[in-house]
């Protein structure tokens, strides 16, 4: 190996990547298109693979503290082994479907697409592009229905989920609502919502934290047993009024 190739292998004068998306505002399940631009460094370089990773941050409990982790939602291959010529420039088109369980851009949640070159014995060159993830129509109707029922969105965070609530990923996006008006005012401290969209429906998990009322409720709250879960599947065909009524009935059952 010549001196120039050696420098390339440890990341000096090496190839770089830059990903350009056709659109940076996306919906879960939507096709993502763009190109990865690869520029060669001062020497020819062997790249094992080029991949895209959809990533986000999430919180998990570690002992007595909370730590923030980088969660990879999905990986997508762009290219296998290839030789990047010195001072070359190449554009590689790609297309993939944004995973349905990608968190929405709400509150503190952020999502980005990381592009990485797998280079042996080197610091992997990478590029990250932040995207905005909007709710699909059914998810939007769910969020709007919660507001119309008198709930206000207080906090949104990606958090590690207990095993009984997990789907494909170890974490999920928890949307915390507090009752501000309407029939549920004073009946709950908060309602937390998880949404798991698929191609033709959205599965909901609601966690209702009831206000203490009377000695029995006070003891229940003190013992940490006042939280309950409700599950609801909303089909894509449901109208906004049907979604609102289904949510109201579900929440009433836990009031």
Buried (B, 14 or more C-beta within 10 A) or exposed (E): EEEBEEBBBEBBBBBBBBBEBEEBEBBBBBEBEBBBBBBBBBBBBBBBBBBBBBBBBBBBEEEEEEEEBEBEBBEBEBBEEBEBBBEBEBEBEBEBEBBBBBBBBBBEBBBBBBBBBBBEEBEBBBBEBEBEBBBBEBBBBBBBBBEBBBBEBEBBBBBBBEEEBEBEBBBBBBBBBBBEEEEBEEBBBBBBBBBBBBEEBBBBBBBBBBBBEEEEEEEBBEEEEBBEEBEBEBEEEBEBEBBBBBBBEBBEEBE
